[in-house]
Amino acid sequence: MMNESVLEKLKILAESAKYDVSCASSGTSRAHRKGGVGSTTGWGICHSFAEDGRCISLLKIMLTNYCIYDCAYCINRRSNDIPRATFSVTELVQLTIEFYRRNYIEGLFLSSGVVRNPDYTMERLVKTIKDLREIYHFNGYIHMKSIPGASQELIREAGLYADRLSVNIEIPNETSLQLLAPEKNFNSVLTPMQYIHQGVSESKEERRKYRSAPRFAPAGQSTQMIVGATDDSDKDILFLSSALYQHSTMKRVYYSGFVPVNSYDPRLPVLKHPPLIRENRLYQADWLLRFYNFKAEELVDDSYPNLELEIDPKLAWALRHPEKFPVDINRADYEMSLRIPGLGVKSAKMILIARRYGRLGASQLKKMGVVMKKAQYFMTCNELALKTIQEITPGQVRQILTRKTGKQEDPRQLKIIFDNEE
């Protein structure tokens, strides 16, 4: 049974960890082994969602919320008068195992404030996950947040025990970062990212030669950017995300709507609520970059530096390029099919297969999950008789698709994934 001291620390450090959204479990398959506990298969990692839509999966905890930095946007900044706590390595390891045995969790997301210096903190984080793996033979999912500025040796060791590593960028350009976190710089973030990339690449090469070679961070890496803490545009954010995705090890960029936890700081904007709709549009744009073959410059540029809040990014792109439509769904290639609003990856693949056996009509497309309410203006098929964007103007199409129903849309309920993607 956990003592009161550990429970009090748990309460403080779980609360301090809740603003980090770069927490997800995917891309790995660490199987259960005889004599061990936990796995990432079977029932798998449990996910749940907070009221504001953020994923709160795994045991999401900090080693400590003491920090030597005084970042304007962070609740754990050193100048804040908040309850502080620190787990010992032994306490945190035993807590994780105890929670797993009680079936409360299926894995661990571990982060920390920076105490003394980056390497000192990183050593304790690595010791925690090393003990879980080697002493308790824990085979569940572990996502560890690396400390910016930590040495290559410690990051390489962490990658041998963690499924995923992340280093949070937080602010999308260095000028804004220097304003809100003058003790940090981009180099301290980008260098560890490069270490992780090198570790994954070297591990893959080694495993081609020796099957028994250890895997390094098999689920890759992720990062997080805060949205709305500075006046950086969506163009700044998405261009940086696009550049990060050029590295095959970067699996996800997370976007966190700025939460004004330090409203007294004059460097921060005055917001009543986090910009959740903007956050949602960035996730949709990110999905287009990763799975729909869009380029960042197609979604945002100097003329349109910010994504539209009223409509999703793919619809916005289509309305700006009526010359690309309508698309004949019975003849279009896969890439162009993906550009049709209301048509997702799954339905595009199904269409390619189904049309081998005959021409497709509207009823068949509906059965495949195509959102005809949107798609009908941007495509033609076997018997689709409605007017397309060429018969009516883009402005009229926008007006039809954004017509108010009288019911207020709750931004907390907006889905990150759109069209028919699950």
C-alpha positions in Angstrom: 0.0 0.0 0.0 1.3 3.5 -0.9 2.1 5.8 1.9 0.7 9.3 2.3 3.9 11.0 1.2 4.0 9.2 -2.1 0.2 9.9 -2.7 0.7 13.6 -2.0 3.7 13.7 -4.5 1.5 11.9 -7.0 -1.2 14.4 -6.7 1.2 17.4 -7.2 3.3 15.9 -10.0 0.4 14.5 -12.0 -1.2 17.9 -11.9 2.0 19.5 -13.0 2.3 17.1 -16.0 -1.2 17.7 -17.5 -0.2 20.5 -19.9 2.2 18.3 -21.9 0.1 16.9 -24.8 2.9 15.1 -26.7 1.7 11.8 -25.2 0.6 8.9 -27.3 1.4 5.2 -27.7 1.8 3.9 -31.2 4.3 2.4 -33.5 5.7 -0.3 -31.2 5.0 -3.9 -30.4 6.8 -4.9 -27.2 5.3 -8.3 -26.4 4.7 -9.9 -23.0 7.5 -12.2 -21.9 7.5 -15.0 -19.4 8.6 -13.7 -16.0 7.9 -10.0 -16.9 5.0 -7.7 -16.4 3.1 -5.6 -19.0 3.1 -5.4 -22.8 2.1 -3.1 -25.6 -0.1 -5.8 -27.2 -3.3 -7.5 -26.4 -5.7 -5.0 -24.8 -2.9 -2.5 -25.5 -2.5 1.0 -24.1 -5.6 2.7 -22.8 -6.4 6.2 -24.0 -8.9 8.7 -22.6 -9.6 12.4 -23.2 -9.8 15.4 -21.0 -12.7 17.8 -21.2 -10.8 20.1 -23.6 -10.0 17.2 -25.9 -6.4 16.5 -25.0 -5.3 12.9 -24.8 -4.4 11.8 -21.2 -3.3 8.2 -21.7 -0.8 6.2 -19.7 0.5 7.2 -16.2 1.4 10.7 -17.0 3.8 11.9 -14.4 6.8 14.1 -13.7 9.9 13.1 -11.8 9.9 16.6 -10.2 8.2 19.9 -10.9 11.2 21.9 -9.5 12.9 23.7 -12.4 15.9 26.0 -12.9 14.2 27.7 -15.8 11.7 30.6 -15.7 9.7 30.1 -19.0 6.8 32.6 -19.2 4.3 30.0 -20.4 5.1 27.2 -17.9 3.2 26.5 -14.7 6.3 25.0 -13.2 8.5 28.0 -13.8 10.8 28.7 -10.9 9.2 32.0 -9.9 5.8 30.5 -9.4 4.6 29.9 -5.9 3.1 26.4 -6.3 3.3 23.1 -4.4 6.6 21.4 -5.3 7.5 17.7 -5.0 10.2 15.2 -6.2 10.0 11.5 -6.5 13.0 9.4 -5.8 13.8 6.9 -8.6 12.7 4.0 -6.3 9.4 5.7 -5.5 8.5 6.3 -9.1 9.5 2.8 -10.2 7.4 1.2 -7.5 4.5 3.5 -8.1 4.4 2.6 -11.8 4.6 -1.1 -11.1 1.9 -0.8 -8.4 -0.4 1.1 -10.7 0.1 -1.5 -13.4 -0.6 -4.4 -11.1 -3.8 -2.8 -10.1 -4.7 -2.4 -13.8 -4.8 1.4 -13.6 -2.4 1.9 -16.4 -0.8 0.1 -19.4 2.3 2.3 -19.7 4.2 5.3 -18.6 4.7 8.9 -19.9 7.6 10.4 -17.9 8.8 14.0 -18.0 10.5 16.3 -15.5 11.4 19.8 -14.6 15.1 20.5 -14.9 17.1 20.5 -11.6 20.7 21.4 -11.3 21.5 20.9 -15.0 20.1 18.9 -17.9 22.4 15.9 -17.5 21.7 15.5 -13.8 17.9 15.4 -14.5 18.4 13.1 -17.5 20.4 10.6 -15.5 17.6 10.2 -13.0 15.0 9.8 -15.8 17.1 7.1 -17.5 17.7 5.3 -14.2 13.9 5.2 -13.7 13.1 3.5 -17.0 16.2 1.3 -16.8 15.1 -0.1 -13.4 11.6 -0.7 -14.8 13.0 -2.7 -17.7 15.9 -4.5 -16.0 14.8 -5.0 -12.4 11.0 -5.4 -12.8 11.1 -6.6 -16.4 8.4 -4.2 -17.3 7.4 -4.7 -21.0 4.7 -2.0 -21.2 4.9 1.1 -23.3 7.3 3.9 -22.0 7.4 7.4 -23.5 10.1 9.5 -22.0 10.5 13.3 -22.5 14.2 14.0 -23.1 15.7 17.0 -21.5 16.9 19.8 -23.9 20.7 20.1 -23.6 21.3 16.6 -22.3 24.4 14.7 -23.5 24.4 12.3 -26.5 25.5 9.5 -24.2 22.5 9.8 -21.9 20.0 10.1 -24.9 21.6 7.0 -26.4 21.1 5.1 -23.2 17.5 6.4 -22.8 16.7 5.1 -26.3 17.6 1.5 -25.3 14.8 1.5 -22.7 12.1 3.9 -23.9 9.7 3.1 -26.8 9.4 6.7 -27.7 11.5 9.8 -26.9 10.3 13.4 -27.3 12.0 16.8 -27.0 9.5 19.7 -27.0 10.2 22.7 -29.1 7.4 24.7 -27.4 7.7 27.9 -29.5 8.0 27.8 -33.3 10.8 30.3 -33.8 13.9 31.3 -31.9 13.1 35.0 -31.6 9.8 34.2 -29.9 11.5 31.6 -27.7 14.1 34.1 -26.6 11.3 36.4 -25.5 9.4 33.9 -23.4 12.2 31.6 -22.4 15.5 33.5 -22.6 17.4 30.7 -20.9 16.6 28.3 -23.8 17.6 28.2 -27.4 16.7 26.1 -30.5 20.1 24.4 -30.5 19.4 22.8 -27.1 16.2 21.2 -28.6 17.3 20.4 -32.1 20.6 18.8 -31.1 18.9 16.0 -28.9 16.4 15.5 -31.8 19.4 14.8 -34.1 20.9 12.4 -31.5 17.6 10.5 -31.4 17.4 10.4 -35.2 21.0 9.1 -35.4 20.3 6.5 -32.7 17.2 5.1 -34.5 19.0 5.0 -37.9 22.1 3.3 -36.5 19.9 0.8 -34.6 18.1 -0.1 -37.8 21.3 -0.6 -39.7 22.7 -2.7 -36.9 19.6 -4.9 -36.8 20.0 -5.6 -40.5 23.3 -7.3 -39.7 22.4 -8.8 -36.3 18.8 -9.7 -35.5 19.6 -9.7 -31.7 20.9 -6.1 -31.7 19.0 -3.8 -29.3 16.3 -1.6 -30.7 16.6 2.1 -30.1 13.3 4.1 -29.5 11.3 1.8 -31.8 8.3 4.2 -31.8 10.5 7.1 -32.9 10.2 10.6 -31.5 7.6 13.4 -31.2 7.6 17.0 -30.2 5.1 19.7 -29.1 4.5 23.4 -30.0 2.4 25.8 -28.1 -0.3 27.6 -30.2 -1.2 31.2 -29.3 1.4 32.1 -26.8 3.2 34.3 -29.4 2.1 36.1 -32.6 3.7 33.4 -34.7 1.4 32.4 -37.7 0.1 29.0 -38.7 2.6 29.4 -41.6 5.5 29.5 -39.1 4.2 26.5 -37.3 3.4 24.3 -40.3 6.6 25.1 -42.1 8.5 24.0 -39.1 6.4 20.9 -38.7 7.0 20.0 -42.4 10.7 20.4 -42.0 10.6 18.1 -38.9 8.7 15.4 -40.8 11.5 15.2 -43.3 13.3 13.1 -40.7 11.7 9.6 -40.8 12.0 9.3 -37.0 9.7 12.2 -36.3 6.3 10.5 -35.9 4.1 13.3 -34.5 4.1 17.0 -33.9 1.6 17.9 -31.2 -0.1 21.3 -31.0 -1.2 22.6 -27.6 -3.5 25.6 -27.4 -2.0 28.1 -25.1 -3.4 27.9 -21.6 -2.9 31.2 -19.7 -1.6 29.7 -16.4 0.6 32.7 -15.7 -1.7 35.6 -16.5 0.4 38.1 -14.5 3.3 37.9 -17.1 3.0 40.9 -19.5 4.9 39.0 -22.2 1.9 36.7 -22.6 -1.3 37.4 -24.5 -4.5 37.9 -22.5 -6.9 35.0 -23.4 -10.1 33.9 -21.7 -9.9 30.5 -23.3 -7.3 28.3 -25.1 -7.5 28.6 -28.9 -8.9 25.1 -29.3 -10.5 25.6 -32.8 -7.1 26.9 -34.1 -5.4 23.9 -32.4 -7.9 21.6 -34.1 -7.3 23.2 -37.6 -3.5 22.7 -37.1 -4.1 19.0 -36.4 -6.2 18.7 -39.5 -3.5 20.5 -41.6 -0.8 18.2 -40.0 -2.9 15.2 -41.1 -2.9 16.6 -44.6 0.9 16.9 -44.5 1.4 13.3 -43.3 -1.3 11.3 -45.1 -2.7 13.4 -48.0 0.5 14.4 -49.8 -0.1 18.1 -49.2 2.8 20.5 -48.9 2.9 23.2 -46.2 3.0 25.9 -48.8 -0.2 24.7 -50.3 -2.1 25.2 -47.1 -0.5 28.4 -45.8 1.6 31.1 -47.6 2.2 34.8 -47.4 -1.3 35.5 -48.8 -2.9 33.1 -46.3 -0.5 32.9 -43.3 -3.2 31.5 -41.0 -5.6 28.6 -41.4 -9.3 29.5 -41.6 -11.2 28.8 -38.4 -14.6 28.5 -40.1 -13.7 25.6 -42.5 -11.2 22.7 -42.5 -7.9 23.2 -44.4 -8.7 20.8 -47.3 -12.0 22.5 -48.0 -10.2 25.9 -47.8 -7.6 24.7 -50.3 -10.3 23.4 -52.7 -12.2 26.7 -52.6 -9.1 28.6 -53.5 -8.4 26.3 -56.4 -11.7 25.8 -58.3 -9.7 25.2 -61.5 -8.7 21.8 -60.1 -12.3 20.6 -60.0 -14.6 18.8 -60.6 -12.7 15.6 -60.5 -14.1 12.5 -62.3 -14.1 9.9 -59.5 -14.1 7.1 -62.0 -10.9 8.2 -63.6 -8.9 10.3 -61.1 -5.6 9.0 -59.7 -5.2 8.3 -56.0 -3.4 11.6 -55.2 -6.1 13.8 -56.8 -8.9 11.8 -55.2 -7.4 12.6 -51.8 -7.8 16.3 -52.6 -11.6 16.1 -52.8 -13.2 17.5 -49.7 -15.2 14.9 -47.9 -13.1 12.0 -49.2 -10.5 10.4 -46.9 -7.7 7.9 -47.3 -9.8 4.8 -46.7 -12.5 5.8 -49.1 -9.9 6.8 -51.8 -8.3 3.3 -51.6 -11.7 1.6 -51.7 -12.7 3.6 -54.8 -9.6 2.5 -56.6 -10.4 -1.1 -56.0 -14.2 -0.9 -56.6 -14.0 0.9 -60.0 -12.2 -2.0 -61.5 -15.6 -3.7 -61.6 -17.7 -0.9 -63.0 -18.5 2.8 -62.8 -19.3 4.2 -59.4 -22.4 6.2 -58.5 -23.4 8.4 -55.6 -25.0 5.6 -53.6 -21.9 3.5 -53.8 -19.7 6.4 -52.7 -21.9 7.0 -49.7 -21.5 3.3 -48.7 -17.7 3.8 -48.9 -17.8 6.6 -46.4 -17.6 9.6 -48.7 -19.1 12.7 -47.1 -21.3 13.7 -50.1 -22.4 16.9 -48.4 -19.0 18.3 -49.2 -17.8 16.0 -52.1 -20.7 16.6 -54.4 -19.5 20.1 -55.3 -16.0 18.9 -56.2 -16.5 15.7 -58.2 -18.5 13.9 -60.9 -19.5 10.3 -61.0 -21.8 8.0 -62.9 -25.1 9.7 -62.2 -24.3 12.7 -60.0 -26.6 15.5 -61.3 -26.0 18.3 -58.7 -24.1 21.4 -59.7 -20.4 21.5 -59.1 -18.1 24.3 -58.1 -17.8 25.2 -61.8 -21.6 25.9 -62.1 -21.7 27.8 -58.8 -19.0 30.1 -57.4 -16.6 29.0 -54.6 -18.2 31.7 -52.4 -21.7 30.1 -52.8 -20.2 26.6 -52.0 -18.7 28.1 -48.9 -22.0 29.7 -47.9 -23.9 26.4 -48.4 -21.4 24.3 -46.4 -21.1 26.8 -43.5 -24.8 27.6 -43.2 -25.6 27.9 -39.6 -28.0 25.3 -38.1 -28.8 27.4 -35.1 -26.8 25.1 -32.8 -23.6 26.4 -31.2 -20.6 24.2 -32.0 -18.6 23.3 -28.9 -14.9 23.6 -29.8 -14.1 21.1 -27.1 -15.9 18.4 -29.1 -14.2 19.1 -32.4 -12.6 16.0 -33.9 -8.9 16.2 -34.6 -9.3 13.7 -37.5 -11.7 14.7 -40.2 -13.6 13.2 -43.2 -13.9 9.5 -42.6 -10.5 8.9 -41.0 -10.5 6.9 -37.8 
